[in-house]
Amino acid sequence: MRRWSCITIVLLLSACKQGAAPPVFPKSVSDAWRLKNSQSFPAGTAPELVRKIGTRGWWRTVYDGPGSATVDMYELTATPGGLEMVQRWRPAADTVVWYTPRYFVVVKWQSADRAAVGALIRSLEKQFQEQK
């Protein structure tokens, strides 16, 4: 009996250690935006609100096009945390936030072309809603 308990614990720990695949950011979006760079960060470096609610890690991606856009994506530890983050996130100019069952996303942009920014946001929402 003791041996089975040890085996079960080892299997559970190894399953917890293996994270889901990181998000795949598109190299180009809506024929106007091109991926400039992308970095991953540990959970401990996320903003305080995100750390308190729960994240496994996060990514920052920069897109160039008719302006620039920075996408911060936080992997949620629990789906309800996304709703709480959206409700508690402080509004800012030229910034939009949303969440999926797996991610909380913040997009900040500098662009006069609102149509291009809208296309970028819609494309990213669709892309990451499908990545579960």
C-alpha positions as CSV (number, residue, x, y, z in Angstrom):
1,M,0.0,0.0,0.0
2,R,2.8,2.4,0.9
3,R,4.5,1.8,-2.5
4,W,1.3,2.7,-4.4
5,S,1.0,5.9,-2.4
6,C,4.5,6.9,-3.3
7,I,3.9,6.2,-6.9
8,T,0.7,8.2,-6.9
9,I,2.4,11.2,-5.3
10,V,5.3,11.1,-7.8
11,L,2.8,10.9,-10.8
12,L,0.8,13.8,-9.4
13,L,3.8,16.0,-8.8
14,S,5.2,15.3,-12.3
15,A,1.8,16.1,-13.8
16,C,1.7,19.4,-11.9
17,K,5.2,20.3,-13.0
18,Q,4.5,20.0,-16.7
19,G,3.0,23.2,-17.8
20,A,0.8,23.7,-20.8
21,A,2.5,24.9,-24.0
22,P,3.2,28.6,-24.1
23,P,1.0,30.8,-26.3
24,V,1.9,31.1,-29.9
25,F,2.0,34.7,-31.0
26,P,1.3,35.2,-34.8
27,K,4.3,36.6,-36.7
28,S,1.9,39.0,-38.6
29,V,-1.6,40.2,-37.8
30,S,-4.1,41.5,-40.2
31,D,-1.4,42.3,-42.8
32,A,-0.5,45.5,-40.9
33,W,1.2,44.3,-37.8
34,R,4.5,42.4,-37.6
35,L,6.0,40.7,-34.5
36,K,9.0,42.6,-33.4
37,N,10.0,40.6,-30.3
38,S,8.6,38.3,-27.6
39,Q,9.8,37.5,-24.1
40,S,8.6,35.2,-21.3
41,F,8.8,36.1,-17.6
42,P,8.3,34.2,-14.3
43,A,5.2,34.7,-12.3
44,G,7.0,36.6,-9.6
45,T,7.7,39.5,-12.0
46,A,4.0,40.1,-12.9
47,P,2.2,43.2,-11.6
48,E,1.0,42.9,-8.0
49,L,-2.7,42.5,-8.8
50,V,-1.9,39.7,-11.2
51,R,0.4,37.9,-8.7
52,K,-2.2,38.2,-5.9
53,I,-5.0,36.7,-8.1
54,G,-2.7,34.1,-9.6
55,T,-0.5,33.6,-12.7
56,R,1.8,30.8,-13.7
57,G,3.9,33.1,-15.8
58,W,3.6,35.8,-18.5
59,W,4.7,37.0,-21.9
60,R,5.4,40.4,-23.4
61,T,5.2,40.7,-27.2
62,V,5.7,43.9,-29.2
63,Y,4.1,44.4,-32.7
64,D,5.1,47.1,-35.2
65,G,2.8,48.4,-37.9
66,P,0.9,51.6,-38.2
67,G,2.3,52.5,-34.7
68,S,3.4,50.0,-32.0
69,A,1.5,47.7,-29.7
70,T,2.6,45.8,-26.6
71,V,0.7,42.7,-25.6
72,D,1.1,41.4,-22.1
73,M,-0.4,38.0,-21.6
74,Y,-0.7,36.3,-18.2
75,E,-1.4,32.6,-17.8
76,L,-4.2,32.2,-15.2
77,T,-4.0,29.7,-12.4
78,A,-7.8,29.6,-12.4
79,T,-10.4,30.8,-14.9
80,P,-12.4,32.9,-12.4
81,G,-9.2,35.0,-11.8
82,G,-9.5,36.5,-15.3
83,L,-12.9,38.0,-14.5
84,E,-11.5,39.4,-11.3
85,M,-8.5,40.9,-13.0
86,V,-10.7,42.6,-15.7
87,Q,-12.9,44.1,-13.0
88,R,-10.0,45.3,-10.9
89,W,-7.7,46.5,-13.7
90,R,-7.2,50.3,-13.7
91,P,-8.4,51.8,-17.0
92,A,-5.8,53.6,-19.1
93,A,-5.8,55.5,-22.4
94,D,-5.0,53.4,-25.5
95,T,-5.3,50.1,-23.5
96,V,-7.7,47.3,-23.7
97,V,-7.9,44.2,-21.5
98,W,-9.8,40.9,-21.8
99,Y,-9.6,37.3,-20.6
100,T,-10.0,33.8,-21.9
101,P,-10.4,30.6,-19.9
102,R,-6.5,30.4,-19.8
103,Y,-5.2,34.0,-20.2
104,F,-5.6,37.6,-19.1
105,V,-4.5,39.9,-21.9
106,V,-3.5,43.6,-21.8
107,V,-2.9,45.4,-25.1
108,K,-1.4,48.9,-25.1
109,W,-0.8,50.8,-28.3
110,Q,0.5,54.0,-29.8
111,S,-1.2,54.6,-33.1
112,A,-3.5,57.1,-34.8
113,D,-5.0,54.4,-37.0
114,R,-7.9,53.1,-34.8
115,A,-9.0,50.7,-37.5
116,A,-5.7,48.9,-37.6
117,V,-5.6,48.7,-33.8
118,G,-9.1,47.3,-33.8
119,A,-8.1,44.7,-36.4
120,L,-5.1,43.7,-34.2
121,I,-7.2,43.3,-31.1
122,R,-9.9,41.3,-32.8
123,S,-7.3,39.0,-34.4
124,L,-5.5,38.4,-31.1
125,E,-8.8,37.8,-29.2
126,K,-9.8,35.2,-31.8
127,Q,-6.3,33.6,-31.8
128,F,-6.1,33.2,-28.0
129,Q,-9.8,32.3,-27.4
130,E,-9.1,29.2,-29.6
131,Q,-5.8,28.3,-27.7
132,K,-7.1,26.5,-24.6
